[in-house]
Amino acid sequence: MVDSRRRHRALEILFLVPAVAYLVLFFGYPIVKNLTMGFQEYTTSTFYTGEAPWVGFANYSAVIGSSVFGKALLNTAVFTVASIAGQFVLGLGIALYFRRRFPLSGLLRSLILLPWLIPLIVASAIWRWILDQDNGALNRVIPGSPGWLTSTSLALIACIIVNIWIGIPFNTTILYGGLQDIPPDLYEAAALDGATGWRAFRYVTWPLLRPVVNVVLVLGLVYTIKVLDLILGLTRGGPANATQTLATQSYQLSFVEFDFGQGAALGNILIVISLVFAFVYLRSARREA
C-alpha cells in the first residue's frame, strides 16, 4: 500500500516537472532578469564586454524624473480605464442581446470573434489606413474628417476606440458564457415577484454574474495596461507624445535608444502598477462577496 502511494506520488511529480521547468525557464528567468537589469547600466556595450555596472535606483530616478513620464502615466491611466469601460459595457450589452434566440444568432456570434482573432499589428495597420487623414477610407466617406492620428487631442481617443473594437469579442464571449450558467428558473421565480426587465438584471443577473465580471475586469486590466503593438502600429506614441504610454516608453528606451536598464526599470514600474490594481480590485470584490 505504501509503495503504491509512493509510486503514485512519484508519477504526479514526474508530470509536474515539465510544467515547472517551462514556467521557470520562460517566465521566471525573464522576470528575474528584467528586475536585475533595472538596477544595472545595461546597454549595447554589455553584449560585447559582458559588464553591466550596478547603479542602484539611478535608472528609476531617471525614468521617473524624465519629462515624458508624467504624460505617459496619465495616458496609460486614461487609455486603460476608457478601454476597459467601453469593452465591458458594449460586451455586456451584446452578450445580453445574444441571449435571445433569433435566426443566424450562432453565425453572428462567430463573426463577432473576428476582431479578437486578428493579430494586433495587422488590426492597427488596417485602422491606420482607415483613419489616415489624406488617403484613409473614413476620409473618403466623410470628407473633411479630422486628423485622428495626427491631432494631439484626438490621437489617444482613436487608439482607445480601436482597442475597444478589439476587446469587445473577448468581453462578449466570457460574459455570454457566464449568462448561460444562470438558471432560467430564477428569472421565472423573479417574474412572479414582479422583477422583470431592469429589475431582473439588477437582482438576478448581476449578482450571479459578479464572479465572471471580476475575471473579465482583472484580465482586461492586465491585457490593456501593457498594450504596445497597437499603439506602435497606429501612432508610435505620437504626435508629440500624445499617445505615449508606459509600455511604449519602455519600448522606446529599450529598443530605440538601447538603454535596456532604464527600459527594464520602466517595465518593472508597469508590472508593480498592474499588480497593485489587480490586488486592490480582487480584495474589494472579495470583501463585497
C-alpha positions in Angstrom: 0.0 0.0 0.0 2.8 2.4 0.9 4.8 1.5 -2.2 1.6 2.2 -4.3 1.3 5.6 -2.8 4.9 6.4 -3.4 4.7 5.4 -7.0 1.6 7.5 -7.4 3.3 10.5 -5.8 6.4 10.0 -8.0 4.2 9.9 -11.0 2.5 13.2 -10.0 5.9 14.8 -9.6 7.0 13.4 -12.9 4.1 15.1 -14.7 4.7 18.4 -12.8 8.4 18.6 -13.7 8.0 19.7 -17.4 5.4 22.3 -16.5 7.5 23.7 -13.6 10.6 23.7 -15.9 8.7 25.5 -18.6 7.4 28.2 -16.2 10.9 28.7 -14.6 12.6 28.9 -18.0 10.2 31.1 -20.0 8.5 33.1 -17.2 10.7 33.0 -14.1 14.0 33.7 -15.7 12.8 36.7 -17.8 11.1 38.3 -14.8 14.2 37.9 -12.6 16.5 39.1 -15.4 14.3 42.2 -16.0 14.3 43.0 -12.3 18.1 42.8 -12.2 18.5 44.9 -15.4 16.5 47.7 -13.8 19.4 48.2 -11.3 22.2 48.0 -13.9 23.7 50.1 -16.6 22.7 47.7 -19.3 23.5 49.0 -22.8 24.6 47.6 -26.2 28.2 47.6 -24.9 27.2 45.0 -22.3 26.7 42.4 -25.1 30.4 42.8 -26.1 32.0 43.4 -22.7 29.7 41.4 -20.6 29.8 44.2 -18.0 26.7 45.8 -16.6 27.7 48.1 -13.6 25.3 48.2 -10.7 23.7 51.6 -10.5 21.1 51.1 -7.8 18.0 53.2 -8.2 19.6 55.5 -10.8 17.5 54.1 -13.6 14.3 54.5 -11.7 15.2 58.1 -10.8 16.0 58.8 -14.5 12.7 57.5 -15.9 10.5 59.0 -13.2 12.3 62.3 -13.4 12.0 62.5 -17.2 9.7 65.0 -18.9 7.8 62.1 -20.6 7.0 60.0 -17.5 4.1 62.1 -16.2 2.4 62.3 -19.6 2.9 58.6 -20.2 1.5 57.7 -16.8 -1.6 59.8 -17.4 -2.1 58.4 -20.9 -1.7 54.9 -19.6 -4.4 55.5 -17.0 -6.8 57.1 -19.4 -6.2 54.5 -22.1 -6.7 51.6 -19.7 -9.8 52.9 -17.9 -11.6 54.1 -21.0 -10.8 50.9 -22.9 -11.9 48.6 -20.2 -15.1 50.6 -19.6 -16.0 50.7 -23.3 -15.2 47.0 -23.9 -17.1 45.9 -20.8 -20.3 47.9 -21.4 -20.5 47.1 -25.1 -19.5 43.5 -24.5 -22.1 43.0 -21.8 -24.8 44.7 -23.9 -24.0 42.4 -26.9 -23.9 39.3 -24.6 -27.3 40.1 -23.2 -28.7 40.6 -26.7 -27.4 37.2 -27.8 -29.3 35.5 -25.0 -32.4 35.9 -27.2 -33.0 33.3 -29.8 -33.2 34.7 -33.3 -32.2 33.5 -36.8 -28.4 33.4 -37.5 -27.5 34.2 -33.9 -24.9 31.4 -33.9 -23.3 32.8 -37.1 -23.3 36.3 -35.7 -21.7 35.1 -32.5 -18.9 33.5 -34.6 -18.4 36.6 -36.7 -18.1 38.9 -33.7 -14.9 37.0 -32.7 -13.1 38.1 -35.9 -11.6 41.4 -34.4 -10.2 39.3 -31.5 -8.6 36.7 -33.8 -6.8 39.3 -36.0 -3.2 40.0 -34.8 -2.9 43.4 -33.2 -0.2 44.6 -35.5 -2.5 43.7 -38.5 -5.5 45.4 -36.9 -3.5 48.5 -36.2 -2.3 48.6 -39.9 -5.9 48.3 -41.1 -7.2 51.0 -38.8 -4.2 53.3 -39.6 -5.3 53.1 -43.2 -9.0 53.7 -42.3 -8.1 56.8 -40.1 -5.5 58.3 -42.4 -6.3 61.9 -42.9 -5.1 62.1 -46.6 -6.0 58.7 -48.1 -8.0 57.0 -45.4 -11.3 55.2 -46.1 -13.1 57.2 -43.4 -12.0 60.5 -45.1 -13.3 59.3 -48.4 -16.7 58.5 -46.9 -16.8 61.6 -44.7 -14.9 64.4 -46.5 -13.1 66.8 -44.1 -12.7 64.2 -41.3 -10.2 65.4 -38.7 -6.7 64.0 -38.4 -7.5 61.3 -36.0 -3.9 60.0 -35.8 -2.1 63.4 -36.2 -4.1 65.5 -33.8 -2.7 65.7 -30.3 -6.2 65.9 -28.9 -7.7 63.1 -30.9 -4.9 60.5 -31.3 -5.4 58.9 -27.9 -9.1 58.8 -28.4 -8.6 57.0 -31.8 -6.3 54.4 -30.0 -8.9 53.9 -27.4 -11.7 53.3 -30.0 -9.6 50.8 -31.9 -8.7 49.0 -28.6 -12.3 48.9 -27.6 -13.2 47.4 -31.0 -10.5 44.7 -30.5 -11.6 43.9 -26.9 -15.3 43.6 -27.4 -15.3 40.0 -28.6 -13.3 38.8 -25.5 -15.7 40.5 -23.1 -18.8 39.3 -25.0 -17.6 35.7 -25.1 -16.7 35.4 -21.4 -19.9 37.3 -20.2 -22.1 35.3 -22.6 -20.7 32.1 -21.1 -21.5 33.5 -17.6 -25.0 34.4 -18.6 -25.6 30.9 -19.9 -24.9 29.4 -16.5 -27.7 31.4 -14.8 -30.7 29.0 -14.4 -33.8 30.2 -16.3 -35.9 29.1 -13.3 -34.6 32.1 -11.3 -36.0 34.5 -13.8 -39.4 32.8 -13.7 -39.4 33.0 -9.9 -38.3 36.6 -10.0 -41.1 37.4 -12.6 -43.7 36.1 -10.1 -42.5 38.8 -7.7 -42.6 41.5 -10.3 -38.9 41.5 -11.1 -38.7 41.8 -14.9 -36.6 43.8 -17.3 -34.1 46.1 -15.5 -35.1 44.7 -12.1 -34.4 41.1 -13.2 -31.0 42.2 -14.3 -30.3 44.1 -11.1 -31.5 41.4 -8.6 -30.8 38.2 -10.6 -28.4 38.6 -13.5 -25.8 41.0 -11.9 -25.3 39.2 -8.6 -24.8 35.9 -10.2 -22.6 37.3 -12.9 -20.3 39.1 -10.5 -17.6 36.3 -10.4 -17.4 36.4 -14.2 -17.3 40.2 -14.2 -14.3 40.1 -11.7 -12.4 37.8 -14.0 -13.2 39.9 -17.1 -12.1 43.2 -15.5 -8.9 41.9 -13.9 -7.8 40.2 -17.2 -8.8 43.3 -19.1 -6.7 45.4 -16.8 -3.7 43.1 -17.2 -4.1 43.0 -21.0 -4.8 46.7 -21.6 -2.2 48.3 -19.4 0.6 46.7 -21.4 -0.8 47.3 -24.9 2.2 48.1 -27.1 1.9 46.9 -30.7 -1.5 48.5 -31.3 -0.2 52.0 -30.3 3.1 51.5 -32.2 1.2 50.5 -35.3 -1.2 53.5 -35.1 0.8 56.4 -33.8 4.2 55.2 -32.5 3.5 57.2 -29.4 3.0 60.5 -31.2 2.2 63.1 -32.1 4.2 65.0 -29.5 3.9 62.1 -27.1 0.1 62.4 -27.1 -0.3 58.6 -27.1 2.9 57.7 -25.3 2.2 55.2 -22.5 4.5 53.4 -20.0 4.6 50.4 -22.3 5.6 52.4 -25.4 8.1 54.5 -23.5 9.7 51.3 -22.1 10.0 50.0 -25.7 11.4 53.4 -26.8 14.1 53.3 -24.1 15.0 49.6 -24.7 14.8 49.2 -28.5 15.2 52.7 -29.9 17.6 54.3 -27.5 19.1 50.9 -26.5 19.1 51.9 -22.8 18.0 48.5 -21.6 18.5 49.4 -17.9 16.0 52.3 -18.0 13.6 50.3 -20.2 13.6 47.5 -17.7 13.1 49.9 -14.8 10.0 51.3 -16.5 8.8 47.8 -17.3 9.1 46.9 -13.6 7.1 50.0 -12.6 4.4 48.9 -15.1 4.4 45.4 -13.5 4.0 46.8 -10.0 1.2 49.1 -11.1 -0.7 46.2 -12.7 -0.2 44.0 -9.5 -1.4 46.8 -7.2 -4.6 47.5 -9.2 -5.3 43.8 -9.6 -4.8 43.1 -5.9 -6.9 46.1 -4.8 -9.8 45.1 -7.1 -9.8 41.4 -6.1 -9.6 42.3 -2.5 -12.6 44.7 -2.8 -14.6 42.2 -4.8 -13.9 39.5 -2.2 -15.0 41.8 0.6 -18.2 42.7 -1.2 -18.9 39.0 -1.7 
